[in-house]
């Protein structure tokens, strides 16, 4: 019976065309993921080379005045790249993975990013997470929608029902066979990922694979649930496609619209304006109030006094720094609202499997908003650490030879927090057990 069911399924156009199409899309997604990783790794490599050349070139022109030299110098911070990012690019194609900042005011620097074609960004990347989220469910729907209804419409179900001891078991066998083929495609793609990407079997990778398996099981459970109502094939197909449109398109768009309106971020603009106004207005103000405010933040620097010259690097960098300080409230409000968006989105996603899966993929690949917010925070810490290293050198009129340039090399941010497996799988477990449980009961009572 198993061989007959397998032969019947293999002969269908869904098995031949659908599986081939998804497999091809998966291979293309892995090649795109590989290209993304190579591009990111090359950017990190070139950043180190470029920073060393940048410092060397500026030292030749501005070696006589350290304050002027550090006015131009940029120092880079790299957001660690996880190989899983090749499977789920997430927001890494929009948000920068490298930040190069001067010791001048921070707020007009840490939101800079590369220029991208907006048409490409609107379409998004075809990574493996996209294939899993959107194409695999369509393959499952196409494979399963007529499992029961096709036999009834062909007039063979009554004969099967009479001959078989447990007719419902045949239905489950048909579903299990389709599961076997779909999961075979999934694991083939995971195997190819090891060939094409520098992956290793670790905790994050196992969670990624487990999340993919749970997501596919959810869709099989949903198909079994719809089939259990014993409707005709057309009705099953319409209901399942409606579920796909709702879960994959309408609900995510609705949640995004709700969060955008619930937590608007006008601070993104007001922070920039506030910082620039706070900086530029100090050119027309007395220098002493600026220095006093600066010394309140850094009391250790008060030993450098209050220079009376028309221009001093002490006053200039104090003015730059106070521009950041005076826009601090807007910055904190901006970051807080983005963090709230992330927290609320995570809570809502527990009830929407597509959103939950996408969130988990991005989190495991370190490619989500949470990772970007941490990187922005680390950029501020990095900027502050560079300032503290070079401020005393500038204020004391040190020579270029006295600078410890090794302490200012490119630094990498490593985020080694490990996600807990229970919040990842518990929502899936509830949906899967509920859908399969109800389906099992209905099929055995009606078959």
C-alpha positions as CSV (number, residue, x, y, z in Angstrom):
1,X,0.0,0.0,0.0
2,X,2.9,2.4,0.8
3,X,4.5,1.8,-2.6
4,X,1.2,2.4,-4.4
5,X,0.6,5.6,-2.6
6,X,4.1,6.8,-3.3
7,X,3.8,5.9,-7.0
8,X,0.5,7.8,-7.3
9,X,2.0,10.9,-5.7
10,X,5.2,10.8,-7.8
11,X,3.2,10.7,-11.0
12,X,1.3,14.0,-10.2
13,X,2.4,17.3,-11.7
14,X,2.7,18.7,-8.2
15,X,5.4,16.2,-7.3
16,X,7.3,16.7,-10.6
17,X,6.9,20.4,-11.2
18,X,6.3,21.8,-7.7
19,X,9.1,20.1,-5.9
20,X,11.5,20.9,-8.8
21,X,10.5,24.5,-8.7
22,X,11.0,24.9,-4.9
23,X,14.3,23.0,-5.1
24,X,15.5,25.3,-7.8
25,X,14.4,28.4,-5.8
26,X,16.1,27.0,-2.8
27,X,19.4,26.5,-4.6
28,X,19.2,30.1,-6.0
29,X,18.5,31.4,-2.5
30,X,21.6,29.7,-1.2
31,X,23.7,31.2,-4.0
32,X,22.3,34.6,-3.1
33,X,23.1,34.0,0.6
34,X,26.6,33.0,-0.3
35,X,27.1,36.1,-2.4
36,X,25.8,38.2,0.5
37,X,28.3,36.6,3.0
38,X,31.2,37.1,0.5
39,X,30.2,40.7,0.1
40,X,30.0,41.3,3.8
41,X,33.3,39.5,4.5
42,X,35.1,41.4,1.8
43,X,33.7,44.7,3.2
44,X,35.2,43.9,6.6
45,X,38.5,43.0,5.1
46,X,38.7,46.1,3.0
47,X,37.6,48.2,6.1
48,X,40.8,47.2,8.0
49,X,43.0,48.0,4.9
50,X,41.2,51.3,4.2
51,X,41.4,52.5,7.8
52,X,45.2,51.8,8.0
53,X,45.7,53.6,4.7
54,X,43.4,56.4,5.8
55,X,45.4,57.0,9.0
56,X,48.7,56.8,7.2
57,X,47.7,59.3,4.5
58,X,46.3,61.8,7.0
59,X,49.3,61.6,9.3
60,X,51.4,62.8,6.4
61,X,49.4,66.0,5.9
62,X,48.3,66.8,9.5
63,X,51.0,65.4,11.7
64,X,51.9,68.8,13.2
65,X,48.5,69.3,14.9
66,X,46.8,66.4,16.6
67,X,43.4,68.1,17.0
68,X,43.2,68.7,13.2
69,X,44.4,65.1,12.5
70,X,41.7,63.5,14.6
71,X,39.1,65.9,13.1
72,X,39.5,63.9,9.8
73,X,40.3,60.4,11.1
74,X,37.6,57.7,11.1
75,X,37.6,54.6,13.2
76,X,35.5,51.5,12.3
77,X,33.3,49.1,14.3
78,X,32.2,45.8,12.8
79,X,29.0,44.0,13.6
80,X,29.9,40.3,13.8
81,X,28.6,38.3,10.9
82,X,27.2,34.9,11.6
83,X,27.3,32.3,8.7
84,X,23.6,31.6,9.3
85,X,23.0,35.1,7.9
86,X,23.5,33.5,4.5
87,X,20.2,31.6,5.2
88,X,18.3,34.6,6.5
89,X,19.6,38.0,5.3
90,X,16.9,39.8,7.3
91,X,17.7,43.5,7.7
92,X,21.4,43.2,7.1
93,X,20.9,44.3,3.5
94,X,19.5,47.7,4.8
95,X,21.2,48.3,8.1
96,X,25.0,48.8,8.1
97,X,27.2,46.0,9.4
98,X,30.2,48.5,9.6
99,X,30.2,51.9,11.3
100,X,33.0,54.3,10.6
101,X,32.9,57.3,13.0
102,X,35.1,60.3,13.8
103,X,35.4,61.7,17.3
104,X,33.1,64.6,16.4
105,X,29.4,64.6,17.2
106,X,27.9,61.1,17.0
107,X,24.3,61.5,16.2
108,X,24.8,62.5,12.6
109,X,27.1,59.6,12.0
110,X,25.7,56.4,13.5
111,X,22.6,56.3,11.3
112,X,24.5,56.5,8.1
113,X,24.2,53.5,5.7
114,X,25.1,52.6,2.2
115,X,23.1,53.7,-0.8
116,X,20.9,50.9,-2.3
117,X,18.6,50.7,-5.3
118,X,15.1,51.2,-3.7
119,X,13.5,48.9,-6.3
120,X,15.8,46.1,-5.1
121,X,15.1,46.8,-1.5
122,X,11.3,46.8,-2.2
123,X,11.5,43.4,-3.8
124,X,13.8,42.0,-1.1
125,X,16.3,39.1,-1.2
126,X,15.5,35.6,-2.2
127,X,17.2,33.9,0.7
128,X,16.4,30.5,2.2
129,X,14.1,31.9,4.9
130,X,11.9,33.5,2.1
131,X,11.7,30.1,0.3
132,X,10.7,28.4,3.6
133,X,8.2,31.1,4.6
134,X,6.4,31.6,1.3
135,X,7.2,28.9,-1.2
136,X,7.2,25.7,0.9
137,X,3.7,26.4,2.2
138,X,2.4,26.7,-1.3
139,X,4.1,23.4,-2.2
140,X,2.4,21.8,0.9
141,X,-1.0,23.2,-0.1
142,X,-0.7,22.0,-3.7
143,X,0.3,18.5,-2.4
144,X,-2.3,18.1,0.2
145,X,-5.5,19.9,-0.7
146,X,-7.1,17.0,-2.6
147,X,-5.8,14.1,-0.4
148,X,-9.3,13.0,0.6
149,X,-11.6,14.9,-1.9
150,X,-9.9,13.6,-5.0
151,X,-10.9,10.0,-4.2
152,X,-14.4,11.0,-3.5
153,X,-14.7,13.0,-6.7
154,X,-13.3,10.1,-8.7
155,X,-15.8,7.7,-7.1
156,X,-13.1,5.4,-5.6
157,X,-13.4,6.3,-1.9
158,X,-16.4,4.1,-1.2
159,X,-14.5,1.1,-2.6
160,X,-11.5,2.0,-0.5
161,X,-13.7,2.5,2.6
162,X,-15.2,-1.0,2.2
163,X,-11.9,-2.8,1.7
164,X,-9.8,-1.0,4.3
165,X,-10.1,-1.8,8.0
166,X,-9.2,1.8,8.9
167,X,-9.8,4.1,6.0
168,X,-8.6,7.1,7.9
169,X,-5.2,5.5,8.2
170,X,-4.9,5.6,4.4
171,X,-5.5,9.4,4.5
172,X,-2.7,9.8,7.1
173,X,-0.4,7.6,5.0
174,X,-1.0,9.9,2.1
175,X,-0.2,12.9,4.2
176,X,2.9,11.2,5.7
177,X,4.2,10.5,2.1
178,X,3.8,14.1,1.2
179,X,5.6,15.1,4.4
180,X,8.4,12.8,3.4
181,X,8.9,14.4,0.0
182,X,8.7,18.0,1.3
183,X,11.1,17.3,4.2
184,X,13.4,15.6,1.8
185,X,13.6,18.8,-0.2
186,X,14.2,20.8,3.0
187,X,17.0,18.6,4.1
188,X,18.6,18.5,0.7
189,X,18.7,22.3,0.8
190,X,20.2,22.3,4.3
191,X,22.8,19.8,3.0
192,X,23.6,22.1,0.1
193,X,23.9,25.0,2.5
194,X,26.8,23.2,4.1
195,X,28.5,22.9,0.8
196,X,27.9,26.5,-0.3
197,X,28.1,28.4,3.0
198,X,30.7,28.2,5.8
199,X,28.2,26.7,8.2
200,X,28.9,24.6,11.3
201,X,26.7,22.5,13.5
202,X,26.1,24.6,16.6
203,X,23.2,25.6,18.9
204,X,22.0,28.4,16.6
205,X,22.1,26.3,13.5
206,X,20.1,23.5,15.2
207,X,17.5,26.0,16.3
208,X,17.3,27.3,12.8
209,X,16.7,23.8,11.4
210,X,14.2,23.0,14.2
211,X,12.3,26.2,13.5
212,X,12.0,25.3,9.8
213,X,10.8,21.8,10.7
214,X,8.2,23.1,13.1
215,X,7.0,25.7,10.6
216,X,6.5,23.0,7.9
217,X,4.7,20.8,10.4
218,X,2.3,23.7,11.2
219,X,1.3,23.9,7.5
220,X,0.8,20.2,7.2
221,X,-1.4,20.4,10.4
222,X,-3.4,23.3,8.8
223,X,-3.9,21.3,5.6
224,X,-5.0,18.2,7.6
225,X,-7.4,20.4,9.6
226,X,-9.0,21.9,6.4
227,X,-9.2,18.4,4.7
228,X,-10.9,17.0,7.8
229,X,-14.1,19.1,7.0
230,X,-14.5,16.8,4.0
231,X,-15.2,19.5,1.4
232,X,-14.5,19.3,-2.3
233,X,-11.1,20.0,-3.8
234,X,-11.9,23.5,-5.0
235,X,-13.2,24.6,-1.6
236,X,-10.1,23.1,0.1
237,X,-7.8,24.9,-2.3
238,X,-9.6,28.2,-1.8
239,X,-9.6,27.9,2.0
240,X,-5.9,27.0,2.2
241,X,-4.8,29.7,-0.2
242,X,-6.9,32.1,1.8
243,X,-5.0,31.0,4.9
244,X,-1.7,31.5,3.1
245,X,-2.6,35.0,2.0
246,X,-3.8,35.9,5.5
247,X,-0.8,34.5,7.4
248,X,1.9,35.4,4.9
249,X,0.7,38.8,3.6
250,X,-2.3,40.4,5.3
251,X,-1.5,39.9,9.0
252,X,2.2,40.8,8.7
253,X,1.3,44.0,6.8
254,X,-1.4,44.8,9.4
255,X,1.0,44.3,12.3
256,X,3.7,46.4,10.7
257,X,1.1,49.2,10.0
258,X,-0.1,49.0,13.6
259,X,3.4,49.2,15.1
260,X,4.4,52.1,12.8
261,X,1.4,54.1,13.9
262,X,1.5,53.0,17.5
263,X,5.1,53.9,18.0
264,X,6.0,56.7,15.5
265,X,9.6,57.9,15.6
266,X,9.7,61.6,14.7
267,X,12.8,61.7,17.0
268,X,14.8,60.3,14.1
269,X,14.6,63.8,12.5
270,X,14.3,65.9,15.7
271,X,17.5,64.2,17.1
272,X,19.5,65.3,14.0
273,X,18.0,68.8,14.1
274,X,18.6,69.2,17.8
275,X,22.1,68.0,17.6
276,X,23.0,70.3,14.7
277,X,21.4,73.3,16.3
278,X,23.1,72.7,19.6
279,X,26.4,72.4,17.8
280,X,26.1,75.4,15.5
281,X,24.7,77.9,17.9
282,X,27.7,77.5,20.1
283,X,29.9,79.3,17.5
284,X,28.1,82.5,18.6
285,X,28.1,81.9,22.3
286,X,30.6,82.5,25.1
287,X,33.1,79.6,25.3
288,X,33.1,79.4,29.1
289,X,29.5,78.0,29.5
290,X,30.2,75.3,26.9
291,X,33.4,74.3,28.7
292,X,31.6,74.3,32.1
293,X,28.9,72.0,30.7
294,X,31.5,69.8,29.2
295,X,33.4,69.5,32.6
296,X,30.2,68.5,34.3
297,X,30.1,65.4,32.0
298,X,33.9,64.9,32.3
299,X,35.1,66.4,35.6
300,X,38.6,64.8,35.1
301,X,39.2,67.2,32.1
302,X,38.6,70.3,34.2
303,X,42.3,70.4,34.8
304,X,42.7,71.7,31.3
305,X,41.1,75.0,32.3
306,X,39.4,77.6,30.2
307,X,41.5,78.7,27.3
308,X,40.9,82.3,26.2
309,X,42.1,82.0,22.6
310,X,39.6,82.7,19.8
311,X,39.9,79.0,18.9
312,X,41.1,76.0,20.8
313,X,40.7,72.3,20.2
314,X,39.5,71.8,23.8
315,X,36.6,74.2,23.2
316,X,35.9,72.8,19.7
317,X,35.6,69.2,20.8
318,X,33.7,70.2,23.9
319,X,31.2,72.0,21.6
320,X,30.9,68.9,19.4
321,X,30.3,66.7,22.4
322,X,27.7,68.9,24.0
323,X,25.8,68.8,20.7
324,X,25.3,65.1,21.4
325,X,24.5,65.7,25.1
326,X,21.8,68.2,24.3
327,X,20.1,65.9,21.9
328,X,20.3,62.9,24.3
329,X,16.6,63.0,25.3
330,X,15.5,62.6,21.7
331,X,18.0,59.8,21.1
332,X,16.8,57.9,24.1
333,X,13.2,58.3,23.1
334,X,14.0,57.1,19.5
335,X,15.8,54.0,20.7
336,X,13.1,53.3,23.3
337,X,10.3,53.4,20.7
338,X,12.2,51.1,18.4
339,X,12.8,48.7,21.3
340,X,9.1,48.8,22.1
341,X,8.3,48.0,18.4
342,X,10.5,45.0,18.6
343,X,9.1,43.8,21.9
344,X,5.5,44.2,20.8
345,X,6.2,42.6,17.4
346,X,7.8,39.6,19.3
347,X,4.7,39.2,21.5
348,X,2.2,39.4,18.6
349,X,4.2,37.0,16.5
350,X,3.6,34.2,19.1
351,X,0.0,34.0,17.7
352,X,1.0,34.3,14.0
353,X,3.3,31.4,13.0
354,X,4.6,33.1,9.9
355,X,5.7,36.2,11.8
356,X,7.1,34.0,14.6
357,X,9.2,32.0,12.2
358,X,10.5,35.1,10.4
359,X,11.4,36.7,13.8
360,X,13.2,33.6,14.9
361,X,15.1,33.2,11.7
362,X,16.3,36.9,11.9
363,X,17.2,36.5,15.5
364,X,19.2,33.4,15.0
365,X,21.0,35.0,12.0
366,X,21.7,38.2,14.0
367,X,19.9,40.1,11.3
368,X,16.9,41.6,13.0
369,X,16.0,44.9,14.6
370,X,17.1,43.8,18.1
371,X,20.6,43.1,16.7
372,X,20.7,46.4,15.0
373,X,19.7,48.3,18.1
374,X,22.5,46.5,20.1
375,X,24.9,47.5,17.3
376,X,23.8,51.2,17.5
377,X,24.3,51.0,21.3
378,X,27.8,49.5,20.8
379,X,28.6,52.2,18.3
380,X,27.9,54.8,20.9
381,X,30.1,53.0,23.4
382,X,32.8,52.6,20.8
383,X,32.7,56.3,19.9
384,X,32.9,57.2,23.6
385,X,35.9,54.9,24.1
386,X,37.8,56.4,21.2
387,X,37.1,59.9,22.5
388,X,38.4,59.1,25.9
389,X,41.6,57.7,24.3
390,X,42.3,60.7,22.2
391,X,40.9,63.7,24.1
392,X,43.8,63.9,26.6
393,X,46.3,63.6,23.7
394,X,44.7,66.5,21.9
395,X,44.2,68.7,25.0
396,X,47.8,68.2,26.1
397,X,49.2,68.9,22.6
398,X,50.9,65.5,22.3
399,X,52.8,64.5,19.2
400,X,51.6,62.0,16.6
401,X,54.4,59.6,17.7
402,X,52.9,59.4,21.2
403,X,49.5,58.0,20.0
404,X,48.9,54.3,20.6
405,X,47.5,53.5,17.1
406,X,47.1,49.8,17.9
407,X,44.4,50.7,20.5
408,X,42.5,52.4,17.7
409,X,42.3,49.5,15.3
410,X,39.1,48.1,13.8
411,X,37.0,46.5,16.5
412,X,34.4,43.7,16.1
413,X,31.2,43.5,18.2
414,X,30.5,40.0,19.3
415,X,27.0,39.2,20.5
416,X,27.1,35.7,22.0
417,X,23.7,35.6,23.7
418,X,22.1,32.2,23.1
419,X,18.3,32.2,22.5
420,X,16.2,30.0,24.8
421,X,14.7,27.1,22.8
422,X,11.4,27.0,24.8
423,X,10.0,30.3,23.5
424,X,11.0,29.3,20.0
425,X,9.1,26.0,19.9
426,X,6.3,26.4,22.4
427,X,4.0,28.4,20.0
428,X,4.6,25.9,17.2
429,X,3.9,23.0,19.6
430,X,0.5,24.5,20.6
431,X,-0.6,25.0,17.0
432,X,0.7,21.6,15.7
433,X,-0.8,19.5,18.5
434,X,-4.1,21.4,18.3
435,X,-4.4,21.1,14.5
436,X,-3.3,17.5,14.2
437,X,-5.3,16.5,17.3
438,X,-8.6,17.9,15.9
439,X,-7.9,16.6,12.4
440,X,-7.2,13.1,13.7
441,X,-10.4,13.0,15.7
442,X,-12.5,14.4,12.8
443,X,-11.0,12.1,10.1
444,X,-11.5,8.9,12.2
445,X,-15.1,9.8,13.0
446,X,-16.0,10.6,9.3
447,X,-13.9,8.3,7.2
